[in-house]
Amino acid sequence: MSKPKGTDSIPDLHSAMARLREIAAQAGDHLLLGDGPPHPDARLLELCADAVQLLRTTDHALDTCRQRAESEDYDEDEARRLGGVCVAASKNATAVMKRIAKLPARTGAGIYAKAMVVRASREGAPKLAMTLAEDLIACHALRASLWDPDPEPPAEMPGNVVALAPRTARKPEA
């Protein structure tokens, strides 16, 4: 699931990352001060914000390498340095995404944070995407928003309605 050449398909996520970090910090404050329960996804939100930042660093380094390679002022030393930044950020992001995949999202914020990481990943983070799907399926609030808590029983079929039988092919008349 590669991005098209020369485009950055990741939207600006600075405000979303800042909000996730803020929620995680508030959870830490609640834990230290004892003035309320910490956010259930605090650690997950922190890790997701870190992963998105690392993935953006990787993308920026790759894009800069491409632009510089196509320009006249190509510098091999700078290309190696940017390549090193890209490899290091990519390895760190992969490690963080593995830790994220082990944490279930318990709230909408956690689900959103995991989705941001999957979206920010160049390859779509298939293993992380699977845990995101599991979290979405397990989310009681999401299920409650989709279905009524007490669905009505199906209406009885009237007596004059006959179940449809599949058509059989007729032989053409001679």
C-alpha positions as protocol buffer text, in pm:
chain_id: "A"
residue {
  index: 1
  type: MET
  ca { x: 0 y: 0 z: 0 }
}
residue {
  index: 2
  type: SER
  ca { x: 260 y: 252 z: -115 }
}
residue {
  index: 3
  type: LYS
  ca { x: 198 y: 620 z: -151 }
}
residue {
  index: 4
  type: PRO
  ca { x: 201 y: 774 z: -495 }
}
residue {
  index: 5
  type: LYS
  ca { x: 541 y: 921 z: -585 }
}
residue {
  index: 6
  type: GLY
  ca { x: 591 y: 1279 z: -480 }
}
residue {
  index: 7
  type: THR
  ca { x: 277 y: 1308 z: -268 }
}
residue {
  index: 8
  type: ASP
  ca { x: 225 y: 1300 z: 103 }
}
residue {
  index: 9
  type: SER
  ca { x: -103 y: 1122 z: 170 }
}
residue {
  index: 10
  type: ILE
  ca { x: -73 y: 1160 z: 547 }
}
residue {
  index: 11
  type: PRO
  ca { x: -277 y: 1459 z: 660 }
}
residue {
  index: 12
  type: ASP
  ca { x: -130 y: 1702 z: 910 }
}
residue {
  index: 13
  type: LEU
  ca { x: -181 y: 1518 z: 1237 }
}
residue {
  index: 14
  type: HIS
  ca { x: -5 y: 1758 z: 1473 }
}
residue {
  index: 15
  type: SER
  ca { x: -325 y: 1870 z: 1645 }
}
residue {
  index: 16
  type: ALA
  ca { x: -452 y: 1512 z: 1680 }
}
residue {
  index: 17
  type: MET
  ca { x: -116 y: 1394 z: 1818 }
}
residue {
  index: 18
  type: ALA
  ca { x: -107 y: 1687 z: 2059 }
}
residue {
  index: 19
  type: ARG
  ca { x: -457 y: 1601 z: 2185 }
}
residue {
  index: 20
  type: LEU
  ca { x: -364 y: 1234 z: 2234 }
}
residue {
  index: 21
  type: ARG
  ca { x: -53 y: 1335 z: 2428 }
}
residue {
  index: 22
  type: GLU
  ca { x: -267 y: 1574 z: 2636 }
}
residue {
  index: 23
  type: ILE
  ca { x: -513 y: 1295 z: 2724 }
}
residue {
  index: 24
  type: ALA
  ca { x: -223 y: 1065 z: 2818 }
}
residue {
  index: 25
  type: ALA
  ca { x: -63 y: 1338 z: 3032 }
}
residue {
  index: 26
  type: GLN
  ca { x: -392 y: 1403 z: 3212 }
}
residue {
  index: 27
  type: ALA
  ca { x: -412 y: 1032 z: 3288 }
}
residue {
  index: 28
  type: GLY
  ca { x: -67 y: 1046 z: 3445 }
}
residue {
  index: 29
  type: ASP
  ca { x: -169 y: 1350 z: 3648 }
}
residue {
  index: 30
  type: HIS
  ca { x: -479 y: 1168 z: 3775 }
}
residue {
  index: 31
  type: LEU
  ca { x: -266 y: 871 z: 3872 }
}
residue {
  index: 32
  type: LEU
  ca { x: -12 y: 1084 z: 4061 }
}
residue {
  index: 33
  type: LEU
  ca { x: -261 y: 1315 z: 4229 }
}
residue {
  index: 34
  type: GLY
  ca { x: -520 y: 1049 z: 4298 }
}
residue {
  index: 35
  type: ASP
  ca { x: -797 y: 1284 z: 4188 }
}
residue {
  index: 36
  type: GLY
  ca { x: -961 y: 1048 z: 3945 }
}
residue {
  index: 37
  type: PRO
  ca { x: -906 y: 734 z: 3749 }
}
residue {
  index: 38
  type: PRO
  ca { x: -643 y: 745 z: 3475 }
}
residue {
  index: 39
  type: HIS
  ca { x: -754 y: 715 z: 3113 }
}
residue {
  index: 40
  type: PRO
  ca { x: -779 y: 342 z: 3027 }
}
residue {
  index: 41
  type: ASP
  ca { x: -583 y: 392 z: 2701 }
}
residue {
  index: 42
  type: ALA
  ca { x: -321 y: 637 z: 2833 }
}
residue {
  index: 43
  type: ARG
  ca { x: -19 y: 422 z: 2746 }
}
residue {
  index: 44
  type: LEU
  ca { x: -167 y: 331 z: 2407 }
}
residue {
  index: 45
  type: LEU
  ca { x: -225 y: 700 z: 2324 }
}
residue {
  index: 46
  type: GLU
  ca { x: 135 y: 786 z: 2412 }
}
residue {
  index: 47
  type: LEU
  ca { x: 274 y: 504 z: 2201 }
}
residue {
  index: 48
  type: CYS
  ca { x: 51 y: 591 z: 1905 }
}
residue {
  index: 49
  type: ALA
  ca { x: 159 y: 955 z: 1913 }
}
residue {
  index: 50
  type: ASP
  ca { x: 523 y: 842 z: 1922 }
}
residue {
  index: 51
  type: ALA
  ca { x: 469 y: 601 z: 1633 }
}
residue {
  index: 52
  type: VAL
  ca { x: 301 y: 864 z: 1414 }
}
residue {
  index: 53
  type: GLN
  ca { x: 584 y: 1107 z: 1485 }
}
residue {
  index: 54
  type: LEU
  ca { x: 845 y: 844 z: 1391 }
}
residue {
  index: 55
  type: LEU
  ca { x: 654 y: 752 z: 1074 }
}
residue {
  index: 56
  type: ARG
  ca { x: 635 y: 1119 z: 975 }
}
residue {
  index: 57
  type: THR
  ca { x: 1010 y: 1154 z: 1033 }
}
residue {
  index: 58
  type: THR
  ca { x: 1068 y: 853 z: 808 }
}
residue {
  index: 59
  type: ASP
  ca { x: 844 y: 996 z: 537 }
}
residue {
  index: 60
  type: HIS
  ca { x: 1006 y: 1338 z: 556 }
}
residue {
  index: 61
  type: ALA
  ca { x: 1356 y: 1189 z: 527 }
}
residue {
  index: 62
  type: LEU
  ca { x: 1252 y: 975 z: 228 }
}
residue {
  index: 63
  type: ASP
  ca { x: 1084 y: 1267 z: 53 }
}
residue {
  index: 64
  type: THR
  ca { x: 1387 y: 1489 z: 112 }
}
residue {
  index: 65
  type: CYS
  ca { x: 1618 y: 1218 z: -27 }
}
residue {
  index: 66
  type: ARG
  ca { x: 1403 y: 1190 z: -340 }
}
residue {
  index: 67
  type: GLN
  ca { x: 1393 y: 1564 z: -394 }
}
residue {
  index: 68
  type: ARG
  ca { x: 1767 y: 1605 z: -343 }
}
residue {
  index: 69
  type: ALA
  ca { x: 1850 y: 1309 z: -570 }
}
residue {
  index: 70
  type: GLU
  ca { x: 1653 y: 1476 z: -851 }
}
residue {
  index: 71
  type: SER
  ca { x: 1814 y: 1818 z: -799 }
}
residue {
  index: 72
  type: GLU
  ca { x: 2155 y: 1942 z: -913 }
}
residue {
  index: 73
  type: ASP
  ca { x: 2294 y: 1994 z: -562 }
}
residue {
  index: 74
  type: TYR
  ca { x: 2300 y: 1622 z: -473 }
}
residue {
  index: 75
  type: ASP
  ca { x: 2531 y: 1552 z: -180 }
}
residue {
  index: 76
  type: GLU
  ca { x: 2621 y: 1190 z: -102 }
}
residue {
  index: 77
  type: ASP
  ca { x: 2708 y: 1262 z: 260 }
}
residue {
  index: 78
  type: GLU
  ca { x: 2373 y: 1427 z: 321 }
}
residue {
  index: 79
  type: ALA
  ca { x: 2197 y: 1141 z: 141 }
}
residue {
  index: 80
  type: ARG
  ca { x: 2369 y: 889 z: 370 }
}
residue {
  index: 81
  type: ARG
  ca { x: 2277 y: 1094 z: 677 }
}
residue {
  index: 82
  type: LEU
  ca { x: 1912 y: 1117 z: 568 }
}
residue {
  index: 83
  type: GLY
  ca { x: 1915 y: 746 z: 487 }
}
residue {
  index: 84
  type: GLY
  ca { x: 2041 y: 675 z: 839 }
}
residue {
  index: 85
  type: VAL
  ca { x: 1769 y: 894 z: 989 }
}
residue {
  index: 86
  type: CYS
  ca { x: 1510 y: 713 z: 780 }
}
residue {
  index: 87
  type: VAL
  ca { x: 1631 y: 364 z: 875 }
}
residue {
  index: 88
  type: ALA
  ca { x: 1656 y: 450 z: 1246 }
}
residue {
  index: 89
  type: ALA
  ca { x: 1310 y: 610 z: 1256 }
}
residue {
  index: 90
  type: SER
  ca { x: 1162 y: 319 z: 1062 }
}
residue {
  index: 91
  type: LYS
  ca { x: 1312 y: 61 z: 1300 }
}
residue {
  index: 92
  type: ASN
  ca { x: 1194 y: 255 z: 1603 }
}
residue {
  index: 93
  type: ALA
  ca { x: 845 y: 296 z: 1454 }
}
residue {
  index: 94
  type: THR
  ca { x: 826 y: -77 z: 1384 }
}
residue {
  index: 95
  type: ALA
  ca { x: 922 y: -157 z: 1744 }
}
residue {
  index: 96
  type: VAL
  ca { x: 664 y: 88 z: 1879 }
}
residue {
  index: 97
  type: MET
  ca { x: 393 y: -51 z: 1646 }
}
residue {
  index: 98
  type: LYS
  ca { x: 463 y: -403 z: 1776 }
}
residue {
  index: 99
  type: ARG
  ca { x: 406 y: -275 z: 2131 }
}
residue {
  index: 100
  type: ILE
  ca { x: 88 y: -96 z: 2019 }
}
residue {
  index: 101
  type: ALA
  ca { x: -46 y: -417 z: 1862 }
}
residue {
  index: 102
  type: LYS
  ca { x: -24 y: -589 z: 2201 }
}
residue {
  index: 103
  type: LEU
  ca { x: -241 y: -328 z: 2374 }
}
residue {
  index: 104
  type: PRO
  ca { x: -617 y: -346 z: 2325 }
}
residue {
  index: 105
  type: ALA
  ca { x: -795 y: -17 z: 2268 }
}
residue {
  index: 106
  type: ARG
  ca { x: -1064 y: 25 z: 2533 }
}
residue {
  index: 107
  type: THR
  ca { x: -1201 y: 363 z: 2429 }
}
residue {
  index: 108
  type: GLY
  ca { x: -1281 y: 559 z: 2116 }
}
residue {
  index: 109
  type: ALA
  ca { x: -963 y: 760 z: 2165 }
}
residue {
  index: 110
  type: GLY
  ca { x: -756 y: 440 z: 2163 }
}
residue {
  index: 111
  type: ILE
  ca { x: -928 y: 313 z: 1850 }
}
residue {
  index: 112
  type: TYR
  ca { x: -875 y: 649 z: 1679 }
}
residue {
  index: 113
  type: ALA
  ca { x: -508 y: 653 z: 1782 }
}
residue {
  index: 114
  type: LYS
  ca { x: -448 y: 305 z: 1639 }
}
residue {
  index: 115
  type: ALA
  ca { x: -622 y: 406 z: 1317 }
}
residue {
  index: 116
  type: MET
  ca { x: -391 y: 710 z: 1289 }
}
residue {
  index: 117
  type: VAL
  ca { x: -87 y: 483 z: 1312 }
}
residue {
  index: 118
  type: VAL
  ca { x: -222 y: 243 z: 1049 }
}
residue {
  index: 119
  type: ARG
  ca { x: -297 y: 537 z: 820 }
}
residue {
  index: 120
  type: ALA
  ca { x: 48 y: 691 z: 874 }
}
residue {
  index: 121
  type: SER
  ca { x: 229 y: 367 z: 789 }
}
residue {
  index: 122
  type: ARG
  ca { x: 352 y: 331 z: 430 }
}
residue {
  index: 123
  type: GLU
  ca { x: 265 y: -38 z: 419 }
}
residue {
  index: 124
  type: GLY
  ca { x: -55 y: -7 z: 619 }
}
residue {
  index: 125
  type: ALA
  ca { x: 84 y: -199 z: 920 }
}
residue {
  index: 126
  type: PRO
  ca { x: -115 y: -519 z: 851 }
}
residue {
  index: 127
  type: LYS
  ca { x: -67 y: -678 z: 1195 }
}
residue {
  index: 128
  type: LEU
  ca { x: -159 y: -356 z: 1370 }
}
residue {
  index: 129
  type: ALA
  ca { x: -457 y: -318 z: 1138 }
}
residue {
  index: 130
  type: MET
  ca { x: -578 y: -661 z: 1246 }
}
residue {
  index: 131
  type: THR
  ca { x: -567 y: -559 z: 1614 }
}
residue {
  index: 132
  type: LEU
  ca { x: -751 y: -240 z: 1519 }
}
residue {
  index: 133
  type: ALA
  ca { x: -1022 y: -450 z: 1354 }
}
residue {
  index: 134
  type: GLU
  ca { x: -1044 y: -667 z: 1667 }
}
residue {
  index: 135
  type: ASP
  ca { x: -1075 y: -355 z: 1884 }
}
residue {
  index: 136
  type: LEU
  ca { x: -1351 y: -217 z: 1661 }
}
residue {
  index: 137
  type: ILE
  ca { x: -1543 y: -544 z: 1682 }
}
residue {
  index: 138
  type: ALA
  ca { x: -1499 y: -565 z: 2059 }
}
residue {
  index: 139
  type: CYS
  ca { x: -1605 y: -203 z: 2120 }
}
residue {
  index: 140
  type: HIS
  ca { x: -1938 y: -218 z: 2306 }
}
residue {
  index: 141
  type: ALA
  ca { x: -2013 y: 150 z: 2247 }
}
residue {
  index: 142
  type: LEU
  ca { x: -1973 y: 108 z: 1872 }
}
residue {
  index: 143
  type: ARG
  ca { x: -2201 y: -195 z: 1866 }
}
residue {
  index: 144
  type: ALA
  ca { x: -2457 y: -10 z: 2078 }
}
residue {
  index: 145
  type: SER
  ca { x: -2454 y: 279 z: 1832 }
}
residue {
  index: 146
  type: LEU
  ca { x: -2520 y: 44 z: 1540 }
}
residue {
  index: 147
  type: TRP
  ca { x: -2795 y: -177 z: 1684 }
}
residue {
  index: 148
  type: ASP
  ca { x: -3083 y: -119 z: 1919 }
}
residue {
  index: 149
  type: PRO
  ca { x: -3027 y: -287 z: 2253 }
}
residue {
  index: 150
  type: ASP
  ca { x: -3359 y: -476 z: 2226 }
}
residue {
  index: 151
  type: PRO
  ca { x: -3426 y: -549 z: 1862 }
}
residue {
  index: 152
  type: GLU
  ca { x: -3786 y: -616 z: 1772 }
}
residue {
  index: 153
  type: PRO
  ca { x: -3865 y: -971 z: 1673 }
}
residue {
  index: 154
  type: PRO
  ca { x: -3919 y: -1019 z: 1298 }
}
residue {
  index: 155
  type: ALA
  ca { x: -4276 y: -967 z: 1186 }
}
residue {
  index: 156
  type: GLU
  ca { x: -4474 y: -1279 z: 1106 }
}
residue {
  index: 157
  type: MET
  ca { x: -4518 y: -1348 z: 739 }
}
residue {
  index: 158
  type: PRO
  ca { x: -4880 y: -1319 z: 625 }
}
residue {
  index: 159
  type: GLY
  ca { x: -5040 y: -1648 z: 539 }
}
residue {
  index: 160
  type: ASN
  ca { x: -5088 y: -1559 z: 177 }
}
residue {
  index: 161
  type: VAL
  ca { x: -4714 y: -1499 z: 110 }
}
residue {
  index: 162
  type: VAL
  ca { x: -4540 y: -1795 z: -45 }
}
residue {
  index: 163
  type: ALA
  ca { x: -4167 y: -1838 z: -20 }
}
residue {
  index: 164
  type: LEU
  ca { x: -3994 y: -1782 z: -348 }
}
residue {
  index: 165
  type: ALA
  ca { x: -3855 y: -2092 z: -515 }
}
residue {
  index: 166
  type: PRO
  ca { x: -3571 y: -2068 z: -764 }
}
residue {
  index: 167
  type: ARG
  ca { x: -3680 y: -2065 z: -1126 }
}
residue {
  index: 168
  type: THR
  ca { x: -3619 y: -2372 z: -1331 }
}
residue {
  index: 169
  type: ALA
  ca { x: -3516 y: -2344 z: -1689 }
}
residue {
  index: 170
  type: ARG
  ca { x: -3798 y: -2407 z: -1933 }
}
residue {
  index: 171
  type: LYS
  ca { x: -3741 y: -2607 z: -2243 }
}
residue {
  index: 172
  type: PRO
  ca { x: -3825 y: -2409 z: -2556 }
}
residue {
  index: 173
  type: GLU
  ca { x: -4142 y: -2524 z: -2722 }
}
residue {
  index: 174
  type: ALA
  ca { x: -4096 y: -2691 z: -3058 }
}
